[in-house]
Each structure stands twice: as C-alpha cells, then as structure tokens.
C-alpha cells in the first residue's frame, strides 16, 4: 500500500466529511482561534503541531520546536496533533489518538496525555486556547445515532453544544473577556448537501450562512466586540473562500472560480489573515493565504496532488504559516516564513502540520 493510500485508510473521516472534497482538518492561541497566534517579540521559537513518522511508525502525533520533533506517543498508538499553545515553559497540544476501536479526544501537557473522552465513541479534539489558568479544547464526539455532537472541554470538563440531532463537528475555539466561542457547522443527517456555517457563543448558536447553500466554518478570532469566522460556501461551481465579520460575509475567492477552502483566521492590528487553499489551473488545491482580501500563493512543490495552508502566526512583520503539500511520494509537513518553506519531514514518509505558534 502506498503512503498516500495508507493516509486515506487511517485518517478516513466520517462519511459526511468525505462528501466534502475541499474540507478537512483544522486546528492554537491564547485568546484566538486554535491554530493562530499574534505576538510582538522579535525573537521567538517556532512550534508546529501535526503528525509524522518516528522512524518506526507512521502517523505519530508530533510537535516540532524549531524543526526538532517531539513524538507524543510511543508510535504504536497512532493519531494526530491539531492545536498548540505555549505558556511559559509549558507546551499544550490538542489532538486525537486511536485505540483498538475509535479515536479518543486528548490533549498533552509537556508530553503527558490527558484523555478527554473514554474511547467508547469516536471523538477528536480540534483546537485549544489557554486563558489565565484555564484550558479550553474544542472538539466533538459521536452520538448514539453516529452524528457528531459539538462540544468543548474546560479544564477537562465536557460542555456539549448540540444534542446529536444533526451532525455538528467543531473546528476551533476562542476565548475573550470570559466568553467562549466555538466554530463549526451543522449538517442534516438525511441530506449531506445541507450544511450551515455557525459558531456558538457561551453555548448559544449563531448561524452564519443561508440553509439553501452548503457552508462550513473552520476558524474563529475575537477582537473586542468583533467576531471573525473563516469558512467556505458553495458558489456557482464550487466552494468560495470567505470570512464573516459580525455576521457580514466577505468573499476572498471568486464566486465563479474553480474552488477553494479555508482553515484559520487571525486578526493582527488592522490586518485580517485567512489561511486555506485554492484550486490552480491543474485543479489541484494550492496552499494560500489572504491578507486583507489579497491572496498570496505559498506552493513550493511541483505538486501531483493537493496542498493546504493550515494555520498562521504573525510576529511583527513576519508571517509564519504551517501546512502540507503532496509530492509524488507522500504528504510533506512544512511551514513558511514570509513565503519561504521550512521543511519538517523527510519527504519519504507521510507528515502534516495543522497548527503553529511562536513563543518568546
């Protein structure tokens, strides 16, 4: 089995996600969306979270500090890391690991695993935020009818945001002024093409998109009273990348274009950044980000398949973006600093980067 086929086998997602070609993983900041952080220090360590090969096993939850990997399981237990936050000397990472039956939602503190679910049902932790002494983790768990129940955990205690009537995964969490915001989407279990982008504020749902279009929310940032949510929505031919500011949508890609997807959003000063991908002329998805509506392409591979810009951190005038691209052999984890690629994996084994943060 090739490494790309193995990737699809091990990380095959719920059927509803398989129906959405342009949508997949998202993932951390102190008070912002899970995969994003803005800092001002000119000296920083770069932390990236995802999965890698440890020399013996594939799909090992991993984070890299300045390019050096730290494996979060013994390798026999596979999974992935989806978000990362650094607080002082402590490194917090969200993600999932696989038992014999299901994925378990977890986070790690300095490499020590904290289980958020019991493993009896499929679950995942998709991002995290740290405020004061409290850790917030977004995610979901399969309900009795196999739909995903939207939820987050505060210091390990589960807060359910939906009742399982619909399929409602979450993708990111932000905390501001004591308010907890979680982004995701709601999908009709009987009509997989019916999906609305939404977020929850303190457990109350806010719908962002019309029900006659298919849409998803992938990331969230909160600045003062303003709520920014990144997502995608069906256009004339495929998905249009956009974000909503206080419910008002701003398109980032052409409504009649080839299609694209979003991953994360941050706000740094007066600048709004959104990461994701957009289809090129070869119909492969190209890693890309948008700054104040202007698209910047990041691809550095001669691609044979898709690539994604997953997460973003801004340090002064420097922009760091984590992601992955598919070569002819397998997925390659990397981050870009101001558009220049820094490779995290060997290009022989599958690896991916879903979250990035910088720390003094």
Buried (B, 14 or more C-beta within 10 A) or exposed (E): EEBBEBBEEBBEBBEBBEBBEBBBBBBBBBBBBBBBBBBEEEEBEBBBBBBBBBEEBBBBBBBBBEEEBBBBBEBEBBBBBBBBBBBEEEBBBBBBBBEEEBBBBBBBEEEEBBBBBEBEBBBBBBBBBBBEEEBBBBBBBBBEEBBBBBBBBBEEEBBBBBEBEBBBBBBBBBBBEEEBBBBBBBBBBEEBEBBBBBBBBEEEBBBBBEEEBBBBBBBBBBBEEEBBBBBBBBBEEBBBBBBBBEEEBBEBBBEEBBBBBBBBBBBBEEEBBBBBBBBBEEEBBBBBBBBEEEBBBBBBBEBEBBBBBBBBBBBEEEBBBBBBBBBEBBBBBBBBBEEEBBEBBBBEBBBBBBBBBBBE
